[in-house]
Every structure is written in structure tokens, then in C-alpha cells.
Amino acid sequence: MAVAISITPERGTALNSRQECDLLREAVRRNPASATLRPRLAKLLNRVDAFEECIALLTDSPAGPLVFFERALLCEALLARNGPGDSARAAIEADAALEQAINDRQRAATLVLKARLARREHADAAANDLLNGALALQPDHQGAYRMLALHHLRCGQPKAVLALADRMAALGVSHSWLHASRTLALVALGEVSAARSGELAHRLRAEIMMEPPPGWDDIGAFNTALADEILRNSAIRRDRYGTASQETEILDSLANGHAPLAAALVEQIARTAERHAATLDDVDHPWVAARPASGTLTSWGAITQERGFEHWHIHPEGWMSGVYYVAVPRAVQDGADEGGCIAFGISDLLMGEAAAQAYGRHVLRPKPGLLALFPSQTYHRTYPHGQSERRICVAFDIWPS
């Protein structure tokens, strides 16, 4: 069977995020006037949720006035910290960044930052104007689309969501939030059958027991060794700002640092995902039609104990997403309730319990060696498992190249 998409695992680095941060901190300490090192460190600090340090780095720096990219990073850090006076200061930085912007993508990104500030002030009309302005400059800006679509849904305006989706699709836009919002709007209008047929879940998802990577005879032995490799990574940290994870230990990038077993796993996942994608040629669906010719597999680790779980969410940057289970408590594998499971459906918090029940859920019970593949636009969540043992999984997206 011909390969429908060529998937390349992301290239790992010799250092994990914590090691890279330490190295860049030392470089900046030795050369504080470097305008090259400052934005590199600021970007990494925001990525690891070190917002206080990012703000300090970009305040009164000897490296000179901030450029557009740095002002945007500072604005992001201030929004995340959200302390007294941070919103007012972020607004000043956003205005300065807009003056420095040199292209439509930079202008659109800054308008979205200003819209986030307007939402915090409950200035919804102003926020919507800013978001529409961002989409006029950059129609494929997912952040602008998401904020606008979710506002319409929360205000009981599903027809406005469908109109927005149609307007963006007419411009050639196809991304996870567009497709997810269309499903939610149809459910809100009571057109549940149309929403379900739009998902074609039984064809688009896959649940596959993985073969061990080359050099391993037993998937159980491989998973045991992989779990040890993941748990030894010094970059593991608690939760992540702006994500669905709660009470969860996160390894931001599985590929970074010394991780040969993780590299073997993601290579195996990439080939398996290629084979699944190749089975979809006869499926008439917008997600299949948007299948890229090539993609990059980005992966991260998630480790939960008793109370860890994830809220309902989608994966906005990906085309296909998935999860591979490395270790699962026996009580979860043999359980009869939802503890430790992953569910596919729609958010009851966003759409209401009646709508969520009308749409329905598919609950998948994890076990070591199981790989689940699904469209990145698919809403999903996990449940706390209540066990002292760790549930270790590898989540991933396949980003269009």
C-alpha cells in the first residue's frame, strides 16, 4: 500500500530543556550585553513556565532596547504571571510591539495579545474586533479563531461559529479548531447526527497494539526500560501553563537529552501512523482531504499518579495526534469505571451535560503497548486513576511540514 504521508520524528537535541536553560543562563551571565542570547533565553524561559525570570531578563537589560519578538515574549510572560499591574504593563508592551511589527503575521500576533487583554477587562466587543482584525491579516491564525469561536459558543451563537468556519474555509483555511468548532456548533443547534457524521470516528481513529522496536523481542521489557529512561530525565516538571494537564508531571520533549529508547519508540509510532493514514484513501472527509504530504512527529511524556488528569481539549497544531501507553496500573487495566481511561466526546463544561450526553463518548481503557491514533481536532480527556502507581504515557502530534 502506498504511503499517504511521510512522517519524520522531530530531531532531538543533546540537551533537555533544563540543561539548555542552565547553559543559556550562564552564557547570558558572561555576556549580558548580547542581543542574540537574550531572546533565545527568554523564549526558553517562557516555554518552561519561568515567567518571573523571563520578565526580569527583559526588564532594564544591558543588551539594549527590546525588539518586536522580545516585547511579544514579555507580554506573554506578564499575561501568564497576571500579578498586580501586569495587565497594564502588558498593554504598553503590546502597543509598542504593534508599532515595531514589520509584517502581517507579527501584526496579527500582536492583535491577539491585545484581544486577550481586552477579554480580561470584559471588553468583549473590542476583543472581537481585534480578533477579526487578526484573521483579516492572517486567516490561519488558530489562536484568533479559537478565541472568537469559543466566545460565540459561550454566548449561545452557534450560527455565528458556522459562519466564521465557512468564511475561513473559503479562504483555504483548514485547522483543528475550525473543524472542532463546527462540530460543537452543530451539537449546539441540535444537529447531533450531522456532528457525529462529521467526525466519522469509527474510521478516523485507530487502536493498535504495538510491536516492539527493532532489537527488542518483548514489548513489556521495552516498556519497562523506556519508563526508566523517561523517569530519569531531569527535565520532568509539574504541570504546564495553558494546557489541559492537572496534577501531572510533564516531560516537554521526549526527544531531547539522552533518550535512545524514546527515539526508537517515536520512529515506530511514525511508521504505524503512516500505515493508518494510508488506509483512509477511500474516506470522504475534510480531515482526510487536509492530509499533508509530509509531517513532523513531536512528542512529550505525561506521568500521573492518584489525582492526575486532563480536561477536555484538542491538539490545535497537529493533523493527527495520539497516545502510547508505557505503564498503566493494574487496577486501571482491570477496572470497570473510567479511572485512568481516555474518553473521546465533547466538553460538558463548554456545551453542557445534556449536549455532551447527546453527542456521546467513547471510553478507551489503556494498557501497556496500546497506541491510540485520532484526528487532532477530536475532543478528549482523561480521568484520575486514584492509584499510587504511575501511569506513564507518550503523547504526540503530527504537524504538517
C-alpha positions as CSV (number, residue, x, y, z in Angstrom):
1,M,0.0,0.0,0.0
2,A,1.4,3.4,-0.9
3,V,2.4,5.7,1.9
4,A,-0.1,8.6,2.0
5,I,2.0,10.8,4.3
6,S,5.7,10.7,5.1
7,I,6.3,11.3,8.8
8,T,9.6,12.3,10.3
9,P,10.2,12.3,14.1
10,E,11.4,15.6,15.4
11,R,15.2,15.8,15.7
12,G,16.2,15.6,19.3
13,T,19.0,17.7,20.9
14,A,21.8,16.6,23.1
15,L,20.4,18.7,26.0
16,N,16.9,18.7,27.5
17,S,15.1,21.9,28.3
18,R,16.5,22.2,31.8
19,Q,20.1,21.7,30.7
20,E,19.7,24.1,27.8
21,C,18.3,26.8,30.2
22,D,21.2,26.4,32.5
23,L,23.6,26.7,29.6
24,L,21.9,29.8,28.3
25,R,21.8,31.4,31.7
26,E,25.5,31.0,32.1
27,A,26.1,32.4,28.6
28,V,23.9,35.5,29.4
29,R,25.7,36.0,32.7
30,R,29.0,36.0,31.0
31,N,27.8,38.3,28.1
32,P,24.9,40.3,29.5
33,A,25.0,42.8,26.6
34,S,24.4,40.1,23.9
35,A,21.2,41.0,22.0
36,T,21.4,37.5,20.4
37,L,21.4,35.4,23.6
38,R,18.7,37.4,25.4
39,P,15.8,36.4,23.1
40,R,16.9,32.8,23.0
41,L,16.9,32.5,26.8
42,A,13.6,34.5,27.1
43,K,11.8,32.1,24.7
44,L,13.0,29.1,26.5
45,L,12.1,30.5,29.9
46,N,8.5,31.1,28.8
47,R,8.4,27.5,27.4
48,V,9.3,26.1,30.8
49,D,6.9,28.5,32.6
50,A,9.8,30.5,34.2
51,F,7.8,33.7,33.7
52,E,9.3,35.7,36.6
53,E,12.8,35.1,35.3
54,C,11.7,36.0,31.7
55,I,10.2,39.3,33.0
56,A,13.4,40.1,34.9
57,L,15.6,39.2,32.0
58,L,13.7,41.6,29.6
59,T,13.5,44.4,32.1
60,D,16.3,47.0,32.1
61,S,18.6,44.7,30.2
62,P,22.1,45.9,29.3
63,A,21.5,44.3,25.9
64,G,19.6,47.5,24.8
65,P,16.0,48.2,23.7
66,L,13.7,45.3,23.2
67,V,12.8,44.2,19.6
68,F,9.4,43.0,18.5
69,F,10.0,39.4,19.3
70,E,11.2,40.2,22.9
71,R,8.2,42.5,23.5
72,A,5.8,39.8,22.5
73,L,7.6,37.3,24.8
74,L,7.5,39.9,27.7
75,C,3.8,40.4,27.1
76,E,3.2,36.6,27.2
77,A,5.1,36.4,30.4
78,L,3.1,39.2,32.0
79,L,-0.2,37.7,30.9
80,A,0.9,34.4,32.4
81,R,2.1,35.8,35.7
82,N,-1.0,38.1,36.0
83,G,0.1,39.9,39.1
84,P,-0.9,43.5,40.2
85,G,-0.2,45.9,37.3
86,D,0.8,43.1,34.9
87,S,-2.1,43.7,32.5
88,A,-1.4,47.4,32.3
89,R,2.2,46.8,31.6
90,A,1.4,44.1,29.1
91,A,-0.8,46.5,27.3
92,I,2.0,49.0,27.0
93,E,4.3,46.3,25.6
94,A,1.7,45.1,23.1
95,D,1.2,48.7,21.8
96,A,5.0,49.0,21.4
97,A,5.2,45.6,19.7
98,L,2.5,46.6,17.3
99,E,4.5,49.7,16.3
100,Q,7.6,47.5,15.7
101,A,5.7,44.8,13.7
102,I,7.1,44.6,10.2
103,N,4.7,42.1,8.6
104,D,1.1,40.9,8.8
105,R,1.9,37.8,10.9
106,Q,3.6,39.9,13.5
107,R,0.7,42.4,13.5
108,A,-1.9,39.5,13.8
109,A,0.1,38.0,16.7
110,T,0.1,41.4,18.5
111,L,-3.6,41.9,17.9
112,V,-4.3,38.6,19.5
113,L,-2.3,39.6,22.6
114,K,-4.3,42.8,22.8
115,A,-7.5,40.8,22.4
116,R,-6.5,38.6,25.4
117,L,-6.0,41.8,27.4
118,A,-9.4,43.1,26.3
119,R,-11.1,39.8,27.4
120,R,-9.6,40.2,30.8
121,E,-11.2,43.6,31.0
122,H,-14.5,42.1,29.9
123,A,-14.4,44.4,26.8
124,D,-15.7,41.6,24.5
125,A,-16.7,43.9,21.6
126,A,-13.3,45.3,21.4
127,A,-11.7,41.9,21.7
128,N,-13.8,40.6,18.9
129,D,-12.8,43.5,16.7
130,L,-9.2,42.8,17.4
131,L,-9.6,39.1,16.6
132,N,-11.4,39.8,13.4
133,G,-8.6,42.1,12.5
134,A,-6.0,39.4,13.2
135,L,-7.9,37.0,11.0
136,A,-8.0,39.5,8.2
137,L,-4.2,39.8,8.4
138,Q,-3.6,36.1,8.9
139,P,-6.6,33.9,8.2
140,D,-4.9,30.7,9.5
141,H,-4.2,32.2,13.0
142,Q,-5.6,29.4,15.2
143,G,-5.4,31.5,18.4
144,A,-7.5,34.2,17.0
145,Y,-10.0,31.7,15.5
146,R,-10.2,29.8,18.8
147,M,-10.9,32.9,20.9
148,L,-13.6,34.1,18.6
149,A,-15.3,30.8,18.1
150,L,-15.4,29.9,21.8
151,H,-16.8,33.4,22.6
152,H,-19.7,32.8,20.1
153,L,-20.4,29.4,21.6
154,R,-20.4,30.7,25.2
155,C,-22.8,33.4,24.1
156,G,-25.1,30.9,22.5
157,Q,-24.3,31.9,19.0
158,P,-23.6,28.6,17.1
159,K,-24.7,30.0,13.8
160,A,-22.0,32.7,14.1
161,V,-19.5,29.9,14.6
162,L,-20.6,28.1,11.4
163,A,-20.5,31.4,9.5
164,L,-16.9,32.0,10.8
165,A,-15.9,28.5,9.9
166,D,-17.3,28.8,6.4
167,R,-15.7,32.2,5.9
168,M,-12.2,30.8,6.9
169,A,-12.7,27.6,4.9
170,A,-13.5,29.7,1.8
171,L,-10.0,31.3,2.2
172,G,-8.4,27.8,2.2
173,V,-8.1,27.5,6.0
174,S,-8.2,24.1,7.5
175,H,-7.1,23.5,11.1
176,S,-8.1,21.7,14.2
177,W,-10.1,24.5,15.8
178,L,-12.1,25.1,12.6
179,H,-13.2,21.5,12.4
180,A,-13.7,21.1,16.2
181,S,-15.8,24.3,16.4
182,R,-18.0,23.2,13.6
183,T,-18.8,20.0,15.5
184,L,-19.6,21.9,18.6
185,A,-21.8,24.4,16.8
186,L,-23.8,21.6,15.2
187,V,-24.3,20.0,18.6
188,A,-25.5,23.3,20.0
189,L,-28.0,23.6,17.2
190,G,-29.3,20.1,18.0
191,E,-27.9,18.6,14.8
192,V,-26.1,15.8,16.6
193,S,-26.3,13.3,13.8
194,A,-24.6,15.8,11.4
195,A,-21.9,16.5,14.1
196,R,-21.3,12.7,14.6
197,S,-21.1,12.0,10.8
198,G,-18.7,14.9,10.5
199,E,-16.4,13.1,12.9
200,L,-16.6,9.6,11.3
201,A,-14.9,8.4,14.5
202,H,-15.1,4.7,13.7
203,R,-12.9,5.2,10.6
204,L,-10.6,8.0,11.6
205,R,-9.5,6.7,15.0
206,A,-7.3,3.6,15.4
207,E,-6.4,1.5,18.5
208,I,-3.3,-0.7,17.8
209,M,-1.2,-2.9,20.0
210,M,2.4,-2.0,19.1
211,E,5.1,-4.4,18.1
212,P,8.4,-3.9,19.9
213,P,11.0,-1.8,18.1
214,P,13.9,-3.5,16.3
215,G,16.3,-5.1,18.7
216,W,13.6,-5.9,21.2
217,D,11.7,-9.2,21.4
218,D,9.2,-8.3,24.0
219,I,7.1,-5.1,24.2
220,G,6.8,-5.4,28.0
221,A,10.6,-5.4,28.5
222,F,10.9,-2.5,26.2
223,N,8.2,-0.5,28.1
224,T,10.0,-1.2,31.4
225,A,13.3,0.1,30.1
226,L,11.5,3.1,28.4
227,A,9.7,4.0,31.7
228,D,13.1,4.1,33.5
229,E,14.6,6.3,30.8
230,I,11.7,8.7,31.0
231,L,11.7,8.9,34.8
232,R,15.4,9.6,34.8
233,N,15.1,12.7,32.6
234,S,15.9,15.8,34.7
235,A,13.6,18.0,32.6
236,I,10.4,16.5,34.1
237,R,8.3,19.2,35.8
238,R,4.9,19.6,37.3
239,D,2.0,20.6,35.0
240,R,2.3,23.2,32.2
241,Y,0.8,26.7,32.0
242,G,-2.0,26.9,29.5
243,T,-2.5,23.2,29.0
244,A,-5.2,20.7,29.9
245,S,-2.9,18.8,32.3
246,Q,-3.7,18.9,36.0
247,E,-1.7,17.3,38.8
248,T,0.6,15.8,36.1
249,E,4.3,15.5,35.6
250,I,5.4,16.6,32.1
251,L,8.4,15.9,30.0
252,D,8.2,18.6,27.4
253,S,10.1,16.9,24.6
254,L,10.7,13.2,24.6
255,A,13.4,13.5,22.0
256,N,15.7,15.9,23.9
257,G,18.5,14.7,26.2
258,H,19.9,11.1,26.1
259,A,16.8,9.2,25.1
260,P,17.6,6.3,22.7
261,L,14.6,4.2,23.6
262,A,12.3,7.2,23.2
263,A,13.8,7.7,19.7
264,A,13.1,4.1,18.9
265,L,9.5,4.4,20.0
266,V,8.7,7.6,18.1
267,E,10.2,6.0,15.0
268,Q,7.9,3.0,15.5
269,I,4.9,5.3,16.0
270,A,5.7,7.3,12.9
271,R,5.7,4.2,10.7
272,T,2.5,2.9,12.3
273,A,0.8,6.3,11.8
274,E,1.8,6.3,8.1
275,R,0.2,2.9,7.7
276,H,-3.0,4.0,9.3
277,A,-3.1,7.2,7.2
278,A,-2.7,5.1,4.1
279,T,-5.9,3.2,4.9
280,L,-8.0,6.3,4.6
281,D,-7.8,7.0,0.9
282,D,-11.5,6.0,0.4
283,V,-12.8,8.2,3.2
284,D,-14.6,11.3,2.1
285,H,-13.9,13.7,5.0
286,P,-12.3,17.2,5.3
287,W,-9.7,15.8,7.7
288,V,-8.6,13.2,5.2
289,A,-8.7,15.8,2.4
290,A,-6.3,18.0,4.5
291,R,-3.8,15.2,5.0
292,P,-0.4,16.7,4.3
293,A,2.2,15.1,2.1
294,S,4.7,15.2,5.0
295,G,4.6,15.8,8.7
296,T,6.8,16.0,11.8
297,L,6.1,14.0,14.8
298,T,6.5,15.9,18.1
299,S,6.2,14.0,21.3
300,W,6.1,14.6,25.1
301,G,5.7,12.5,28.2
302,A,2.9,12.6,30.8
303,I,3.1,10.9,34.2
304,T,0.2,10.8,36.6
305,Q,-0.5,9.3,40.0
306,E,-3.6,9.4,42.1
307,R,-5.2,12.7,41.1
308,G,-3.6,13.5,37.7
309,F,-5.9,14.0,34.7
310,E,-6.5,16.2,31.7
311,H,-9.5,18.4,30.9
312,W,-11.4,18.2,27.6
313,H,-9.1,19.6,24.9
314,I,-7.9,19.2,21.3
315,H,-4.4,19.5,19.8
316,P,-4.5,22.7,17.7
317,E,-1.2,22.4,15.9
318,G,-1.5,18.8,14.7
319,W,-3.2,17.0,11.9
320,M,-3.1,13.6,13.6
321,S,-2.5,13.1,17.3
322,G,-2.2,10.1,19.6
323,V,-1.0,8.5,22.8
324,Y,1.1,5.4,23.6
325,Y,0.9,3.8,27.0
326,V,4.2,2.8,28.6
327,A,3.0,1.9,32.1
328,V,-0.6,1.5,33.4
329,P,-1.6,0.5,37.0
330,R,-3.1,-3.0,37.1
331,A,-6.2,-1.6,38.7
332,V,-6.8,0.6,35.7
333,Q,-6.2,-2.2,33.2
334,D,-8.7,-4.4,35.0
335,G,-11.1,-1.7,36.2
336,A,-14.8,-1.2,35.3
337,D,-15.0,2.6,35.8
338,E,-13.5,5.5,34.0
339,G,-10.5,5.9,36.3
340,G,-7.3,6.2,34.3
341,C,-9.1,6.0,31.0
342,I,-9.2,8.3,28.0
343,A,-12.5,9.5,26.6
344,F,-13.5,11.0,23.3
345,G,-16.5,13.2,23.0
346,I,-17.2,16.9,23.6
347,S,-16.8,19.1,26.7
348,D,-19.7,19.1,29.1
349,L,-18.2,22.2,30.8
350,L,-18.4,24.1,27.5
351,M,-21.5,22.7,25.9
352,G,-23.5,21.5,28.9
353,E,-24.2,18.0,30.2
354,A,-27.2,17.3,28.0
355,A,-25.4,18.2,24.8
356,A,-22.4,16.1,25.8
357,Q,-24.6,13.1,26.6
358,A,-26.5,13.5,23.3
359,Y,-23.2,13.5,21.4
360,G,-21.9,10.5,23.3
361,R,-18.5,9.4,24.4
362,H,-16.1,6.6,23.5
363,V,-14.0,5.5,26.5
364,L,-10.8,3.7,25.9
365,R,-9.2,1.6,28.6
366,P,-5.4,1.9,28.4
367,K,-2.9,-1.0,28.7
368,P,0.8,-1.1,28.2
369,G,1.8,-1.2,24.5
370,L,-1.5,0.3,23.2
371,L,-1.3,3.0,20.7
372,A,-4.3,5.3,20.0
373,L,-4.4,7.5,16.9
374,F,-7.0,10.2,16.3
375,P,-7.6,13.4,14.4
376,S,-6.1,16.3,16.3
377,Q,-9.4,18.1,16.2
378,T,-11.1,15.4,18.4
379,Y,-12.0,16.5,21.9
380,H,-10.7,14.1,24.5
381,R,-9.9,14.0,28.2
382,T,-8.5,11.6,30.9
383,Y,-9.7,10.7,34.4
384,P,-7.8,10.4,37.7
385,H,-7.0,6.8,38.4
386,G,-6.6,7.0,42.2
387,Q,-3.6,4.7,42.3
388,S,-0.1,5.3,43.9
389,E,1.4,3.6,40.9
390,R,2.3,5.8,37.9
391,R,0.5,5.9,34.6
392,I,3.2,6.8,32.1
393,C,2.2,7.7,28.5
394,V,3.8,9.3,25.5
395,A,1.5,11.8,23.7
396,F,2.3,13.2,20.3
397,D,1.2,15.3,17.4
398,I,2.0,15.0,13.7
399,W,2.4,18.6,12.5
400,P,2.1,19.3,8.7
401,S,5.6,20.1,7.4
